[in-house]
Amino acid sequence: MKIFMFLLLLVTACCSPVNHEEAISYKVALELVVHEEHSLKYPTVTKALNDAVQEWEQHIPIAPTILTEPKKDSSAFLSVFGLPSFLNRPGIIQVLIDDLQGPGYDLPQNIIGLWQPQHNPPRLLFDGDYLESSPDIAYSTALHELGHVFGVPHIVNKLDGTISGFVVLEDSAEEFVMYPANVPGKGQNKLSEIEINIARHYVLFELTRPRKSSDCSLTSQN
Ligand SMILES: [Zn+2]
């Protein structure tokens, strides 16, 4: 019996394919670029964004950096970094904290946060004028919009009558960060297992998605 147990242990040890203690850990790089004038004008929203990024970082494998850029014109990135490919890098997101109900925007009323992946670089927009006086809503809005950045769709109730493709629950969807409206008194400031799981899968998928892959310029250090 002792010999059998010894052999069993030996076989188990030899055949374990991965030693998790020695496995290399890696994270997906994410750079959020906030305009300096926005961060100065809306310090509460900027803090909420920072806090929300830190919260997501606790749960999914991301290595986030929040950069403050002095110039409003995004073409300034080119001169600052001198690399035309900078804007095409997959991990860059331009964060605009602005009055989304003000001039220059043509958005439906009551929009307080918006994720616009179709832009290059993608844009994350916040209604600074509204959110600056409501730190809690600013935080839950930042958590929500970052959820979209990480591929998490809206979570709705079965009876909400929304289009398909969302995550549908029997009820209580209002308590989730990814519910599509801010509902007073419902919390919406704690990430759920559902939201974390979707985001975790998505950020790893982002690494290999064909349209996100960038040109290769392998260099030699010789
Ligand atoms: Zn949303």
Residues whose N, C-alpha, C, O or C-beta is under 5 A from the ligand:
A	BS01	ZN	none
